[in-house]
């Protein structure tokens, strides 16, 4: 007899024969908890497996990676109505100039008063439902973004990774033990350049035998975090007095950094914190 | 639907890189301008823009989909909605935007946005698993046969099967213990 895990997998992969499938669907109808579990596993496979959405995300990421700053976006000429208007007025202006020159040459004494300079047309109207979107009005933002601005401010280098921020200060591990880190203090500021990075503290509570931990240091580069590419990945050795001290010379650029201590076997995070380098 | 709008929608549905690049160049600066007024950075704008495009992908793939507004208003309206939800979660400022950027989010579209948030939560929790679990589950979710995974990873089939169950249970636990899961699930089924 298959256990429930196998049944769910077989059901979702279409491996059940019609009778077993019907039977399983009856079980789900009678057991909302089972139905919710099957739904969650189905959504996980759809989300995390090879899917059209993930292919799209991959393409979008590679495009977005090309743009580090707003200035790197070379805007496609949007051909706003204003531009067309300017061209039209320019032609009219040239024609009027030509006529003016001709009048001046041939009837110098009766040269007409020309209407120059011609005022530019008003702003393009806002897009209304049903109006073609191919010539979107150029907003102030677009104009600002197309102009060259200084590189992004230094503060942007300290931009937090939201997914990690939620774990800082929380009791990551709810079981029998936790890590208490004395150094660096949460939000500590370390000097830029080569620094003797030191992580020290004590474990509190009983640590199951055979548990091993490692410490990952991440910059605030979201891409590195998402790809689980820490700038340092160091073993965290527990001492006999339940304390730990990890030291390494690391060259830090100014910025925001995160410390994650992970349990080797399960991959569970047991400690998350951050520090600054200035 | 106007030809250009159709061109953009088809490009998203068919994952056409040149069209997607054009969408980025045309509309990301506008979204960035909108977010910047509300304390958003360029990186925020890129994240929100990507999420908005994924929502469009799911929304437009539904049978009977009709674009009821110009593509720009539609895309930026979704982006604005996503950003508004992020601001609310972070208890930051109220969003201000120009009238032409406003776009009414219909219930169906709202559902697509909530589902997208749910999938992002799954991805976030998946990253919290250890490397072994991530590798194993990734192949499992890609529907690779367990026997093949076992051979390739140098384990017995029994071990891979057990490990797979442990990893899957861990992932589900991480998801179900996150309060956002309950909130999003409630929103998606309301």
Boltz contact constraints between the chains, C-beta under 6 A:
constraints:
  - contact:
      token1: [A, 5]
      token2: [B, 165]
      max_distance: 6.0
  - contact:
      token1: [A, 44]
      token2: [B, 122]
      max_distance: 6.0
  - contact:
      token1: [A, 45]
      token2: [B, 141]
      max_distance: 6.0
  - contact:
      token1: [A, 47]
      token2: [B, 119]
      max_distance: 6.0
  - contact:
      token1: [A, 47]
      token2: [B, 122]
      max_distance: 6.0
  - contact:
      token1: [A, 48]
      token2: [B, 126]
      max_distance: 6.0
  - contact:
      token1: [A, 48]
      token2: [B, 141]
      max_distance: 6.0
  - contact:
      token1: [A, 49]
      token2: [B, 141]
      max_distance: 6.0
  - contact:
      token1: [A, 49]
      token2: [B, 142]
      max_distance: 6.0
  - contact:
      token1: [A, 50]
      token2: [B, 142]
      max_distance: 6.0
  - contact:
      token1: [A, 55]
      token2: [B, 15]
      max_distance: 6.0
  - contact:
      token1: [A, 56]
      token2: [B, 15]
      max_distance: 6.0
  - contact:
      token1: [A, 56]
      token2: [B, 57]
      max_distance: 6.0
  - contact:
      token1: [A, 59]
      token2: [B, 15]
      max_distance: 6.0
  - contact:
      token1: [A, 59]
      token2: [B, 17]
      max_distance: 6.0
  - contact:
      token1: [A, 59]
      token2: [B, 20]
      max_distance: 6.0
  - contact:
      token1: [A, 60]
      token2: [B, 50]
      max_distance: 6.0
  - contact:
      token1: [A, 60]
      token2: [B, 53]
      max_distance: 6.0
  - contact:
      token1: [A, 63]
      token2: [B, 20]
      max_distance: 6.0
  - contact:
      token1: [A, 63]
      token2: [B, 21]
      max_distance: 6.0
  - contact:
      token1: [A, 63]
      token2: [B, 24]
      max_distance: 6.0
  - contact:
      token1: [A, 64]
      token2: [B, 46]
      max_distance: 6.0
  - contact:
      token1: [A, 70]
      token2: [B, 32]
      max_distance: 6.0
  - contact:
      token1: [A, 70]
      token2: [B, 42]
      max_distance: 6.0
  - contact:
      token1: [A, 73]
      token2: [B, 25]
      max_distance: 6.0
  - contact:
      token1: [A, 73]
      token2: [B, 29]
      max_distance: 6.0
  - contact:
      token1: [A, 75]
      token2: [B, 25]
      max_distance: 6.0
  - contact:
      token1: [A, 76]
      token2: [B, 22]
      max_distance: 6.0
  - contact:
      token1: [A, 76]
      token2: [B, 25]
      max_distance: 6.0
  - contact:
      token1: [A, 76]
      token2: [B, 26]
      max_distance: 6.0
  - contact:
      token1: [A, 126]
      token2: [B, 100]
      max_distance: 6.0
  - contact:
      token1: [A, 127]
      token2: [B, 70]
      max_distance: 6.0
  - contact:
      token1: [A, 127]
      token2: [B, 73]
      max_distance: 6.0
  - contact:
      token1: [A, 127]
      token2: [B, 100]
      max_distance: 6.0
  - contact:
      token1: [A, 129]
      token2: [B, 69]
      max_distance: 6.0
  - contact:
      token1: [A, 132]
      token2: [B, 2]
      max_distance: 6.0
  - contact:
      token1: [A, 133]
      token2: [B, 4]
      max_distance: 6.0
  - contact:
      token1: [A, 133]
      token2: [B, 5]
      max_distance: 6.0
  - contact:
      token1: [A, 133]
      token2: [B, 70]
      max_distance: 6.0
  - contact:
      token1: [A, 133]
      token2: [B, 71]
      max_distance: 6.0
  - contact:
      token1: [A, 133]
      token2: [B, 72]
      max_distance: 6.0
  - contact:
      token1: [A, 134]
      token2: [B, 4]
      max_distance: 6.0
  - contact:
      token1: [A, 136]
      token2: [B, 72]
      max_distance: 6.0
  - contact:
      token1: [A, 139]
      token2: [B, 30]
      max_distance: 6.0
  - contact:
      token1: [A, 141]
      token2: [B, 30]
      max_distance: 6.0
  - contact:
      token1: [A, 141]
      token2: [B, 33]
      max_distance: 6.0
  - contact:
      token1: [A, 142]
      token2: [B, 29]
      max_distance: 6.0
  - contact:
      token1: [A, 142]
      token2: [B, 30]
      max_distance: 6.0
  - contact:
      token1: [A, 145]
      token2: [B, 29]
      max_distance: 6.0
  - contact:
      token1: [A, 156]
      token2: [B, 41]
      max_distance: 6.0
  - contact:
      token1: [A, 163]
      token2: [B, 124]
      max_distance: 6.0
  - contact:
      token1: [A, 266]
      token2: [B, 130]
      max_distance: 6.0
  - contact:
      token1: [A, 267]
      token2: [B, 129]
      max_distance: 6.0
  - contact:
      token1: [A, 267]
      token2: [B, 130]
      max_distance: 6.0
  - contact:
      token1: [A, 267]
      token2: [B, 133]
      max_distance: 6.0
